[in-house]
Amino acid sequence: MKRRTKQILIFVAMITLVMTLLSSSAGAAAEDPSTQKIRVGLCYGSNSTSNYTLTTKSGGFEYGYSTGKEFVLEGETSASTIKISSSGNQKLSLMNGDGETITTFTNQSGKNFAVRPKNDGLTYVKSPSKSDLNYDYYGYMEFMHNSSTSTAMKLINVIDFELYCKCVLPCELSASYPMEALKALSVCIRTLATADYTQDRHGNNIGFNVCNTTDCQAYYGNSRREVEKNRLITDAAVDATRGQVMIYTGSGSEHGKTIQSIYFSSSGGSTVSASAQWGGSSMPYCVAVRVPEETSYPVWGATVTLEDIYNLTKSSDFNSSTSWKKAIYSLGEIKSMEIVSAEENSDHVYKLRLTDVDGNSYTITRGDRVYFFMHRLVKGQTKNISSTNFTLTALDPYSTNIGVITAEGEQIISSAEQVSVLTGSGEEAYSLGTSTTVLTANGKQDVSLTSSSGYRISGKGYSHGVGLSQKGASDMAKNYGYDYETILHKFYTDVAITSLEELELILPINY
Ligand SMILES: [Zn+2]
């Protein structure tokens, strides 16, 4: 009895030892949040194909398979050009530049064919269809069939996450920006890639974490890191914020999650909430804020007549079954176009009311729809509408209606009174009836009489206005000495800056 107990104890001890060894080896293989990899979709959907051509200057390729984040080596070739071609049933061939087969492989679930250049070099992808793909990439390339019956394969670039951030930063912001603005954007880039983003945009089991376009964030491989003096600057910004991400500290379902740290070019002095711009309530940290520090924004403008507005409402853009477009299409001759209201702390227009001569009106609600309408309205003019941060000035018939650049910024000449304007021939008295060329926000413009009522659109800033303004971040760093954390807290509400290690956050493989 006693001996039997002892045997059992020894047996239990041995099992415990084996299990400890197993778990410790599993622990060693687990991915480290600080050195993890990201999966970037380079070709997918209609851009995926059954033939890819890759080249390298690093002495050839290694091939094998990917288990999601790890490359398993099976062989190598000295060929500097390789072709990967699939005939379906998950089968594919690796060929050299002359079309001679080097090896064949059959993809399985969680085990897809992969190649990488020798000596940690760069792979040049010759785009089968996308013009934005002809770049050099670090990391390895994985080929994942769209389905078990498809010949087309997704091309997925698996790369160290921090190196990915270093490649993206100069695609989104130039090295000439102040260091604190570059650091702020580094945190945005890292955070955005870890947010529950792929599922929102590309669907579950897509096989990658982010795509390579501005749909997620621009990733042109290593192409923007080629100039050393610029690379040293942008790499330093990413290194200085290594692993740092933002989480939402407010209440609700987003609490504790990494945020969708949306950013854009220029606010024109205020941002707009994600809900006003796009509807929904999924980004409670992107609310409207005033940005008086931002002064280096672009200004733009255009003039439209009531007839232009009416013609647009009857165009094919609005002859649609989509309810808001249909409502615009069904209006009669347009009498007025008005900005209904803006959000608190914002000058971005997200409610625009159109009224016809019979008194019927429709209010376009949501910034992206206002933008869609206005963008088409001014199409063809010298400068297109660049954001939803604009004002409307009603113009009477037979006034001159022109925005002239003065010492105080753009001013409207909208009456018959005499004004001195700067023209190509020096200062000239300008009055109704004369015809002259003046300098406006749209460049040189001929001033002529307007025979129809309409509106002068005067705008500021560039892009959607949600989240962090790059020009704002730049002005804050340059003119106010704000550090990157102050900049981030300025643009994102109720967030904390933490790290991937702190969160133990590992990007999913997303097969
Ligand atoms: Zn995307």
Residues whose N, C-alpha, C, O or C-beta is under 5 A from the ligand:
A	BS01	ZN	R201 V210 C211 D215 C216
